[in-house]
Amino acid sequence: MQQDNAETLAQDVVIWLSGQEDLLLVFMNSTGGDAESIRKGMTDPHFLGAVLDFLMMDDAWVVAYCDAAGLPYDRPGRARAAIPGGSDMHWT
């Protein structure tokens, strides 16, 4: 996946999150963000990576987003890998 496609997917996740009031509050509380910082972050690859990291914290969130977007469940992970800082962790 290309980085620009991955960032577009992450932006779509933000839009989806905005319609999930309870989950949006969890996201805002966990990041310390507010509506303005979210708007500003929509073009920041690091913010968009953090959005995908947040989504992937819970399989149920991934399933809900992917079902709503009509995407395969592995798409957010593939997108995260294409954004800086998204390489797989190797614990050695």
Backbone torsions as a table, in degrees:
resi	resn	phi	psi	omega
1	MET	NA	137.9	177.7
2	GLN	-78.0	151.5	-178.2
3	GLN	-59.4	-41.0	-178.6
4	ASP	-64.7	-37.3	175.4
5	ASN	-66.4	-38.3	179.0
6	ALA	-65.6	-41.4	178.7
7	GLU	-65.5	-38.1	177.1
8	THR	-62.7	-41.7	177.1
9	LEU	-62.5	-43.5	179.2
10	ALA	-62.7	-38.7	176.4
11	GLN	-62.8	-38.2	176.9
12	ASP	-64.3	-36.7	176.6
13	VAL	-62.6	-41.5	178.5
14	VAL	-60.7	-44.0	179.0
15	ILE	-62.5	-43.0	177.2
16	TRP	-61.7	-45.1	179.4
17	LEU	-58.0	-37.4	-178.1
18	SER	-63.0	-21.1	176.3
19	GLY	-92.7	-1.7	179.7
20	GLN	-111.2	80.3	-169.3
21	GLU	-50.4	-49.8	-178.2
22	ASP	-64.0	-43.1	-179.2
23	LEU	-70.3	-36.2	176.8
24	LEU	-61.3	-39.9	177.7
25	LEU	-64.7	-38.6	176.5
26	VAL	-62.0	-44.9	178.8
27	PHE	-60.7	-48.5	-178.1
28	MET	-64.3	-40.7	179.2
29	ASN	-67.9	-36.0	-177.9
30	SER	-76.1	-25.6	-179.4
31	THR	-101.1	-14.2	-175.3
32	GLY	75.0	13.4	-177.0
33	GLY	-86.3	169.1	174.7
34	ASP	-136.4	-178.6	-175.8
35	ALA	-58.8	-39.8	-179.3
36	GLU	-65.6	-43.5	179.7
37	SER	-67.4	-31.7	176.3
38	ILE	-67.2	-45.5	177.7
39	ARG	-58.1	-45.5	-179.9
40	LYS	-66.2	-32.5	-176.9
41	GLY	-76.0	-11.0	-176.0
42	MET	-62.0	-15.2	178.0
43	THR	-115.4	4.7	-177.9
44	ASP	-98.4	114.4	-178.3
45	PRO	-56.7	-34.6	-179.8
46	HIS	-67.7	-41.3	176.1
47	PHE	-63.5	-45.9	-178.9
48	LEU	-63.0	-36.3	174.3
49	GLY	-63.2	-41.0	178.6
50	ALA	-64.2	-35.1	177.1
51	VAL	-61.3	-45.7	179.2
52	LEU	-67.0	-38.5	175.7
53	ASP	-58.1	-44.6	179.3
54	PHE	-61.2	-49.6	-178.8
55	LEU	-56.0	-41.6	-174.3
56	MET	-80.5	3.2	175.4
57	MET	-69.0	-20.4	-175.8
58	ASP	-139.8	121.5	-179.6
59	ASP	-57.0	-35.2	-179.5
60	ALA	-63.7	-35.3	177.9
61	TRP	-68.0	-41.5	178.3
62	VAL	-61.8	-46.9	-179.6
63	VAL	-61.3	-45.8	-179.0
64	ALA	-61.7	-45.5	179.3
65	TYR	-64.1	-50.7	-176.7
66	CYS	-62.6	-39.5	176.8
67	ASP	-62.1	-43.8	180.0
68	ALA	-65.9	-35.8	-177.2
69	ALA	-90.8	-7.7	-178.4
70	GLY	68.4	37.5	-177.8
71	LEU	-114.0	155.3	172.6
72	PRO	-66.0	151.8	-174.8
73	TYR	-66.7	-17.8	179.6
74	ASP	-86.7	-6.4	-174.5
75	ARG	-62.5	-44.0	178.1
76	PRO	-60.4	-39.0	178.4
77	GLY	-66.0	-39.8	177.6
78	ARG	-66.2	-38.3	177.6
79	ALA	-65.1	-42.7	-178.7
80	ARG	-61.7	-37.1	179.9
81	ALA	-66.3	-22.6	-177.7
82	ALA	-89.9	-7.5	179.8
83	ILE	-101.5	140.4	-179.4
84	PRO	-48.7	135.5	-179.2
85	GLY	88.5	3.5	-174.2
86	GLY	-101.6	13.1	179.9
87	SER	-68.1	154.7	-179.4
88	ASP	-62.4	142.3	176.2
89	MET	-77.8	136.6	174.9
90	HIS	-120.4	111.2	-178.5
91	TRP	-94.1	113.4	179.5
92	THR	-124.7	NA	NA
